[in-house]
Protein backbone atom coordinates (compact mmCIF):
# COMPACT_ATOMS: atom_id res chain seq x y z
CA UNK A 1 0.00 0.00 0.00
CA UNK A 2 1.30 3.46 -0.86
CA UNK A 3 0.86 6.11 1.79
CA UNK A 4 0.26 9.63 0.53
CA UNK A 5 2.46 12.27 2.14
CA UNK A 6 0.09 14.92 0.86
CA UNK A 7 0.41 18.64 1.16
CA UNK A 8 2.71 20.93 3.08
CA UNK A 9 2.69 22.09 6.68
CA UNK A 10 4.83 25.13 7.38
CA UNK A 11 4.77 27.29 10.49
CA UNK A 12 5.72 30.83 9.53
CA UNK A 13 8.55 32.28 11.60
CA UNK A 14 8.98 35.67 9.98
CA UNK A 15 11.57 37.09 7.59
CA UNK A 16 10.82 34.40 5.05
CA UNK A 17 11.98 31.55 7.29
CA UNK A 18 9.81 28.70 8.54
CA UNK A 19 9.92 27.26 12.03
CA UNK A 20 9.28 23.69 10.96
CA UNK A 21 8.83 21.80 7.71
CA UNK A 22 6.77 18.73 6.84
CA UNK A 23 6.28 18.19 3.14
CA UNK A 24 5.92 15.42 0.57
CA UNK A 25 6.27 17.92 -2.32
CA UNK A 26 2.72 17.14 -3.39
CA UNK A 27 0.18 19.04 -5.50
CA UNK A 28 -1.43 21.50 -5.26
CA UNK A 29 1.29 23.18 -3.17
CA UNK A 30 4.01 21.90 -5.53
CA UNK A 31 3.87 21.75 -9.31
CA UNK A 32 5.82 19.51 -11.69
CA UNK A 33 8.92 21.35 -12.90
CA UNK A 34 11.64 23.53 -11.42
CA UNK A 35 11.61 23.65 -7.60
CA UNK A 36 13.26 27.07 -7.36
CA UNK A 37 10.62 29.68 -6.57
CA UNK A 38 8.11 27.21 -5.12
CA UNK A 39 7.16 27.57 -1.44
CA UNK A 40 10.30 29.50 -0.50
CA UNK A 41 12.88 27.23 -2.18
CA UNK A 42 15.71 29.06 -3.92
CA UNK A 43 19.19 28.69 -5.40
CA UNK A 44 21.74 29.79 -2.78
CA UNK A 45 24.46 32.33 -3.53
CA UNK A 46 26.75 29.44 -4.49
CA UNK A 47 24.50 29.01 -7.53
CA UNK A 48 24.20 25.81 -9.52
CA UNK A 49 21.37 24.15 -11.38
CA UNK A 50 17.83 23.65 -10.17
CA UNK A 51 16.25 20.68 -8.51
CA UNK A 52 13.00 19.56 -10.12
CA UNK A 53 9.67 18.29 -8.86
CA UNK A 54 8.76 15.09 -10.71
CA UNK A 55 5.91 12.59 -10.73
CA UNK A 56 6.50 8.99 -9.76
CA UNK A 57 6.34 6.74 -12.80
CA UNK A 58 6.97 9.47 -15.34
CA UNK A 59 10.49 10.74 -14.65
CA UNK A 60 13.20 10.21 -17.26
CA UNK A 61 15.48 8.22 -14.92
CA UNK A 62 13.08 5.47 -13.85
CA UNK A 63 13.05 6.09 -10.13
CA UNK A 64 11.30 3.35 -8.20
CA UNK A 65 8.08 4.33 -6.50
CA UNK A 66 8.68 5.26 -2.88
CA UNK A 67 6.59 2.87 -0.73
CA UNK A 68 5.74 5.78 1.58
CA UNK A 69 5.62 8.46 -1.09
CA UNK A 70 2.71 10.27 -2.63
CA UNK A 71 2.59 11.23 -6.28
CA UNK A 72 5.60 13.58 -6.46
CA UNK A 73 9.20 13.84 -5.34
CA UNK A 74 12.42 15.81 -6.00
CA UNK A 75 15.20 15.01 -8.46
CA UNK A 76 18.70 16.53 -8.43
CA UNK A 77 21.36 15.97 -11.11
CA UNK A 78 24.77 17.52 -11.74
CA UNK A 79 24.54 19.22 -15.14
CA UNK A 80 27.84 21.05 -15.75
CA UNK A 81 27.34 22.38 -12.23
CA UNK A 82 26.11 21.17 -8.88
CA UNK A 83 22.36 21.01 -8.29
CA UNK A 84 21.16 22.88 -5.20
CA UNK A 85 17.88 23.65 -3.49
CA UNK A 86 17.72 25.71 -0.31
CA UNK A 87 14.98 26.71 2.13
CA UNK A 88 15.30 29.19 5.00
CA UNK A 89 14.44 27.60 8.36
CA UNK A 90 14.20 29.22 11.80
CA UNK A 91 15.91 26.90 14.31
CA UNK A 92 15.49 29.20 17.32
CA UNK A 93 12.34 27.54 18.70
CA UNK A 94 14.06 24.48 20.20
CA UNK A 95 17.49 23.26 21.25
CA UNK A 96 16.93 19.79 19.77
CA UNK A 97 15.78 19.18 16.20
CA UNK A 98 14.89 16.14 14.13
CA UNK A 99 15.81 16.26 10.45
CA UNK A 100 14.40 13.46 8.29
CA UNK A 101 14.05 12.74 4.57
CA UNK A 102 13.60 9.90 2.10
CA UNK A 103 16.51 9.46 -0.30
CA UNK A 104 17.32 7.38 -3.37
CA UNK A 105 20.38 7.20 -5.63
CA UNK A 106 20.58 6.25 -9.31
CA UNK A 107 23.93 5.76 -11.05
CA UNK A 108 23.39 5.39 -14.79
CA UNK A 109 26.95 4.30 -15.59
CA UNK A 110 27.40 6.82 -18.40
CA UNK A 111 30.52 8.22 -16.71
CA UNK A 112 32.96 7.10 -14.05
CA UNK A 113 31.54 6.80 -10.55
CA UNK A 114 32.50 10.11 -8.96
CA UNK A 115 31.96 11.25 -5.38
CA UNK A 116 30.27 12.98 -3.81
CA UNK A 117 26.84 11.87 -4.99
CA UNK A 118 24.80 14.34 -2.95
CA UNK A 119 23.95 15.62 0.49
CA UNK A 120 21.37 17.16 2.78
CA UNK A 121 22.71 19.82 5.12
CA UNK A 122 22.04 22.56 7.60
CA UNK A 123 23.31 25.89 6.30
CA UNK A 124 25.48 28.04 6.39
CA UNK A 125 27.82 25.05 6.38
CA UNK A 126 30.96 27.23 6.66
CA UNK A 127 30.08 29.32 9.71
CA UNK A 128 27.17 27.83 11.67
CA UNK A 129 26.68 24.83 13.96
CA UNK A 130 26.06 22.40 11.12
CA UNK A 131 26.69 18.88 9.85
CA UNK A 132 26.28 17.29 6.42
CA UNK A 133 24.63 13.90 5.77
CA UNK A 134 26.56 12.73 2.72
CA UNK A 135 25.90 10.18 -0.05
CA UNK A 136 29.00 8.42 -1.45
CA UNK A 137 29.78 5.37 -3.61
CA UNK A 138 30.79 2.16 -1.90
CA UNK A 139 34.28 0.76 -2.44
CA UNK A 140 33.28 -1.29 -5.51
CA UNK A 141 30.99 1.38 -7.03
CA UNK A 142 28.20 -1.21 -6.94
CA UNK A 143 26.10 0.68 -4.42
CA UNK A 144 26.23 3.66 -2.12
CA UNK A 145 26.93 4.54 1.49
CA UNK A 146 24.99 7.00 3.60
CA UNK A 147 27.78 8.78 5.46
CA UNK A 148 27.91 11.98 7.47
CA UNK A 149 30.40 14.83 7.68
CA UNK A 150 30.56 15.87 11.33
CA UNK A 151 33.19 16.92 13.89
CA UNK A 152 35.09 15.46 16.82
CA UNK A 153 35.27 17.13 20.24
CA UNK A 154 38.26 19.21 19.15
CA UNK A 155 36.33 20.53 16.15
CA UNK A 156 38.17 18.49 13.52
CA UNK A 157 36.06 17.47 10.54
CA UNK A 158 35.46 13.73 10.17
CA UNK A 159 33.52 11.64 7.65
CA UNK A 160 31.72 8.74 9.33
CA UNK A 161 29.64 5.76 8.31
CA UNK A 162 27.26 5.36 11.27
CA UNK A 163 27.00 1.55 11.04
CA UNK A 164 27.59 -1.30 8.56
CA UNK A 165 23.87 -1.22 7.71
CA UNK A 166 24.44 2.23 6.23
CA UNK A 167 26.86 0.81 3.64
CA UNK A 168 26.42 -0.93 0.28
CA UNK A 169 22.87 0.31 -0.24
CA UNK A 170 21.23 -0.67 -3.51
CA UNK A 171 20.84 1.86 -6.28
CA UNK A 172 17.25 2.88 -6.96
CA UNK A 173 16.08 1.85 -3.50
CA UNK A 174 14.39 4.30 -1.14
CA UNK A 175 15.67 4.82 2.39
CA UNK A 176 14.55 7.16 5.18
CA UNK A 177 17.24 8.89 7.21
CA UNK A 178 16.47 10.62 10.50
CA UNK A 179 18.95 12.71 12.48
CA UNK A 180 18.57 14.29 15.91
CA UNK A 181 20.83 17.24 16.78
CA UNK A 182 21.20 19.25 19.97
CA UNK A 183 22.34 22.84 19.57
CA UNK A 184 22.73 23.25 23.35
CA UNK A 185 25.50 20.64 23.48
CA UNK A 186 26.51 21.12 19.81
CA UNK A 187 26.08 17.40 19.17
CA UNK A 188 24.62 15.00 16.65
CA UNK A 189 22.70 12.75 19.05
CA UNK A 190 21.52 9.95 16.76
CA UNK A 191 20.94 8.71 13.25
CA UNK A 192 18.39 6.21 11.96
CA UNK A 193 18.26 4.64 8.51
CA UNK A 194 15.24 2.62 7.35
CA UNK A 195 15.03 0.61 4.15
CA UNK A 196 11.55 1.58 2.97
CA UNK A 197 11.14 -1.57 0.90
CA UNK A 198 12.13 -4.14 3.55
CA UNK A 199 11.56 -2.19 6.76
CA UNK A 200 15.08 -3.03 7.99
CA UNK A 201 16.21 -0.31 10.39
CA UNK A 202 19.50 0.78 11.96
CA UNK A 203 19.71 3.36 14.76
CA UNK A 204 23.01 4.68 16.13
CA UNK A 205 23.26 6.74 19.32
CA UNK A 206 26.36 8.93 19.08
CA UNK A 207 28.48 9.71 22.14
CA UNK A 208 31.11 12.02 20.68
CA UNK A 209 29.91 13.27 17.29
CA UNK A 210 29.56 17.04 17.15
CA UNK A 211 28.27 19.82 14.98
CA UNK A 212 30.77 22.25 13.51
CA UNK A 213 32.75 23.83 16.34
CA UNK A 214 33.14 20.63 18.35
CA UNK A 215 32.57 20.41 22.08
CA UNK A 216 33.37 24.10 22.54
CA UNK A 217 30.43 25.11 20.37
CA UNK A 218 30.04 28.85 20.04
CA UNK A 219 28.89 28.82 16.42
CA UNK A 220 25.67 30.61 15.43
CA UNK A 221 22.58 28.57 14.66
CA UNK A 222 22.06 27.51 11.05
CA UNK A 223 19.50 29.49 9.10
CA UNK A 224 18.59 27.16 6.23
CA UNK A 225 18.42 23.62 4.86
CA UNK A 226 19.90 22.49 1.55
CA UNK A 227 19.61 19.55 -0.86
CA UNK A 228 22.69 19.02 -3.05
CA UNK A 229 23.57 16.75 -5.99
CA UNK A 230 27.13 16.42 -7.21
CA UNK A 231 29.78 14.23 -8.84
CA UNK A 232 28.83 14.14 -12.51
CA UNK A 233 25.80 13.69 -14.74
CA UNK A 234 25.74 9.92 -14.10
CA UNK A 235 24.75 10.60 -10.47
CA UNK A 236 21.06 11.32 -9.91
CA UNK A 237 19.48 11.75 -6.48
CA UNK A 238 15.82 11.51 -5.47
CA UNK A 239 14.37 13.04 -2.30
CA UNK A 240 10.94 12.97 -0.66
CA UNK A 241 9.08 13.45 2.62
CA UNK A 242 11.25 16.13 4.19
CA UNK A 243 10.63 16.80 7.87
CA UNK A 244 12.44 19.38 10.02
CA UNK A 245 10.77 19.58 13.44
CA UNK A 246 11.67 20.18 17.09
CA UNK A 247 12.69 16.85 18.60
CA UNK A 248 10.41 15.59 21.32
CA UNK A 249 7.62 17.90 20.21
CA UNK A 250 4.02 16.77 20.73
CA UNK A 251 3.11 14.31 18.00
CA UNK A 252 0.01 15.63 16.21
CA UNK A 253 -0.42 12.28 14.43
CA UNK A 254 -1.18 10.61 17.79
CA UNK A 255 -4.42 12.58 17.94
CA UNK A 256 -6.07 10.47 20.65
CA UNK A 257 -2.91 10.64 22.77
CA UNK A 258 -2.61 6.92 23.47
CA UNK A 259 1.00 6.69 22.32
CA UNK A 260 0.16 4.73 19.15
CA UNK A 261 -0.39 6.14 15.66
CA UNK A 262 -3.15 4.11 14.01
CA UNK A 263 -6.57 4.41 12.33
CA UNK A 264 -8.16 5.41 15.64
CA UNK A 265 -6.25 8.69 15.37
CA UNK A 266 -7.77 9.30 11.93
CA UNK A 267 -11.27 8.73 13.31
CA UNK A 268 -10.59 10.95 16.34
CA UNK A 269 -9.22 13.73 14.15
CA UNK A 270 -12.10 13.62 11.66
CA UNK A 271 -14.63 13.70 14.48
CA UNK A 272 -12.94 16.79 15.92
CA UNK A 273 -12.62 18.37 12.47
CA UNK A 274 -16.30 17.78 11.66
CA UNK A 275 -17.20 19.42 14.98
CA UNK A 276 -15.00 22.45 14.19
CA UNK A 277 -12.99 21.61 17.30
CA UNK A 278 -9.97 23.93 17.51
CA UNK A 279 -7.84 20.90 18.41
CA UNK A 280 -8.06 19.90 14.72
CA UNK A 281 -6.36 23.12 13.58
CA UNK A 282 -3.28 21.20 12.43
CA UNK A 283 -1.67 24.07 10.51
CA UNK A 284 -2.32 26.44 13.45
CA UNK A 285 -3.70 29.25 11.29
CA UNK A 286 -6.84 29.73 13.39
CA UNK A 287 -9.16 28.34 10.70
CA UNK A 288 -10.60 24.81 10.50
CA UNK A 289 -10.60 23.83 6.82
CA UNK A 290 -9.46 21.15 4.37
CA UNK A 291 -5.84 22.21 4.75
CA UNK A 292 -5.98 20.85 8.28
CA UNK A 293 -7.02 17.47 6.90
CA UNK A 294 -4.07 17.51 4.50
CA UNK A 295 -1.76 18.58 7.33
CA UNK A 296 -3.02 15.80 9.61
CA UNK A 297 -2.72 13.08 6.95
CA UNK A 298 0.82 14.31 6.24
CA UNK A 299 1.70 13.95 9.93
CA UNK A 300 -0.15 10.63 10.30
CA UNK A 301 1.74 9.06 7.40
CA UNK A 302 5.03 10.24 8.88
CA UNK A 303 4.21 8.85 12.33
CA UNK A 304 5.94 9.88 15.56
N, C-alpha and C positions, 0 to 999 in steps of 0.2 A: 504494500500500500504506500502510495506517495503522500506525504504530508505537505500541505501548502503553507509555506512561510509567507503569508500574504501581507502586503502593505508595509507601512513604515511607521515607527513610533519614535518621535524625536521630542525631547523636552528642551524648549528654547532657553538658552542661557545668556542671551544678549551678545551684542557685537558680532553676530554671525556665527557664533559657536553654539554647539549643542551640548547639553549636560549628559545625555546618554543616547545610545544609538541601538536600535533593534530593527534590522531590515533584511528582507529577502530579495530586494531589488525587483519587486513585483509591480505590475500595472495595477492601478492607473498612475501611481506615484512615479514610476520609472517607465520610460519608453525605450523600445529597441533602438540601438544606435549609440552614438558617442555619449559616454558618461559625464564628461566635463560639462558643467553648467546645470546639471540636474541635481536638485535637492542639496545644494551647497558644495558639491564636489568640484574640484578645480585642479588645474595643472600647477604644481608648486613653482617657485622661482627657478628651480633647477631645470625646469622645462621637460622635454621629452614628448612622447606620443601618447595619445589618449587610450584609456581603457574603453571597452564597449560593453553595453548591455546586450545580451543575446538571449534567444529562446532555446530551451532544451529541445533537441531533435532537429534543429534547423541551422546550427552553426556550421561553419566551413571545416572545422577541425574534427568533428565527430565526438565531442565530449559525451561521456556516459551520462545518463540521467542520474542526478543526485537522489538517493532514496529518501532524503528528507527535504528536498528542494521543492519549489513551486514550479512556475512556468519559465522563470527567467534567472539569469546569473550573469556574472562579469567575466570577461576575457581580457587578458593582457598579453601582448606579444612585442618583443623587441623588433623594431622596424627601422633600422639605421640609427636608432636611438632607443634609450630605455623607455618603457611605458610606465607612467605614473598616474595615480589618482589620489587626491588628498582631500580630507574633510576636517574642518576645525572642530575641536572637541574641548569642552570646559571640564577639566579634571579637578576643579577646586572643591567639589561637593563631597568628596570622601577621601580618606587616606588609602583605602584598598579598592582596587578595581579589577574586574574580570574582563578580559579581552578574548573573544571567541570568534571563530570563522570556519567555514568549510572550504577546503582547498583541494585542487586536483592539478596534476601535471601531465602534459602531453609532450613527448619528444618525437618529432616526426622524422628524425634521422637524415634530414637534408643537408646538414652541416655537422661538423664535429661537436660532440657534447661539450658544452662550455658553461662553467659556473660563472656567476651564480644564477640559478634559475629564476628566483623571485624572492620577495619578502613581504612581510606585513610589519609595520613599525609604528612606534610612537615618535612624534616629531616635536621639536627640531632635534634630529639625531646627533647633531654636533655639539649642542650646548646644554640640553635639558637632561633630566633624569629619565633616560630611555633605555630600551633594549630592542633587538631586532630578531624576531623569528625568521629563520632563513631556510630556503629550499635549495638543496645542492644535489648533484648526481652522486650515486653510490660509487664505490671503487671500480666496479666493472662497467659502469654506464648502462646498466641493465634495469635500473630503477632509481629511486631518489630517496634522500634522507631529509627528515624535517629536523634541522638543527636550530640553534639559537646563538646569536651574538650577544654576550652579556659581559659581566665584569667580575673580577675577584675582589676580595676585601680591600686590596691596595689600589683598586681602580684600574688594573690592567685588563685590557680587552681579551676575551677568550671566546672561542667558538666551541660549543658543546653539542653533543648528541645526548639528549636526556636519558635514553634507555635503548637497548637493542631493538625493542619493538618500534622505535622511531626510524629505523634504518631499512633499506632495501624495500621501500614501498613500491607497489606496482604503478606503472604509468596508467593514466586514465582510470583512476580509482579514487573515489571521494573519501576524504578524511576530515574529521572535525578536531581542531586544536583549540584548547582553552588554557589561558594563562591567568594567573592571579599575581598581581604586583602590589607592593606596599610602599607608598611614597614616604611614610613616616620613618621606616627603617631602611629605605632605599634598596629594597630586595625584590627579587623575583621569587615568590613563595612556592609556586607549583606550576606544573604543566601537565595537561591531559591530552592524549591523542586517541581518537576513536575511529576505527575503520567502519564507515557507514554502511558497507555492504555486509560485513560479517558480524559487526557489533563488538569485535575484539577491542579492548581498551587498555591503555597503559597510563598510569598516573605516577608522577615523580614529585615528591616533596623535597624542595631544595633547602639545604642548610646554609650554604655560603655562596650563593649566586646573587649578584647585585645588579642594580641599574647603574647607568653611567655615573661615575663619581665614587663607586665603591662604598665601603662602610662609612666613610666620612660624610657622604652625601653632599649637601650644600648646593646642588644644582637646582635651577628653577624647574617647575612642573612643565611637562610637555603641553603643547597647545593644539596638537592635531594628530591625525592618524593617516597612514599612507599605505596603499598597495603599490607594489613595484614588480615589474617583470624585466628580466635582463638576459645576459648571455649572448644569444644570437637568435635569428629568426626561427630556428628549429625548436626553440623552447617556447611553449605556450602554457600559460597558467589560467586556471579557472577558480573563481571565488564565489561564495554564496553565504547567506545567513550570517551576516556580520552582527555581532553584539558587543557593545562596550557599555558596561553597567557597573555601578558600585557593588563591590563584592559584599555578600552577606545582606544585601538589601531584601526587603520583603518581596516574596515571590508572588506576583500578581496571578500567575497561572494556577497556583494553588488557591483558587477562589474560595473554597469552603474551609480552608485553613486546617485541613486534617493531616498535612505533611505529605500527601500523595497527589500527584498530578494525574487525573484520570477523567473519564467522561462525566463523573459527578460534578467536576468543576465547571464543565461546559453547561450542564443543566442549571447549576447554581448561578452562573453568570447570566445566562439568558433569562432566568426568572427575575433577577435583579434589573437587568436591562429593560425588560418588558414593563417593569414597574417604575421605570424612570428613577431607580435608586441611584443616588450619587456614588455609591460604592462601585458602580459599573463604569464610571468615567475613567476608562483605562488611559486615555491620552491626556488626562488632567487639564482639559481646556475649558471645563465648566459647563460643557454641553453634552447631553447624552444623545448620541447619534450612531449611524452605521460605522463611522470611523472607530468607535470604541469596540465594536464587534471585530473589526479587522485587527485592531491592536491586541485584543484578548487572544484571538486565534493565533496570532504571531507569537505571543508569549507562551501560549499553551503548547504549541508545536515545539518550542525551544525547551520547555521544561524548566526545572529549577536546579 
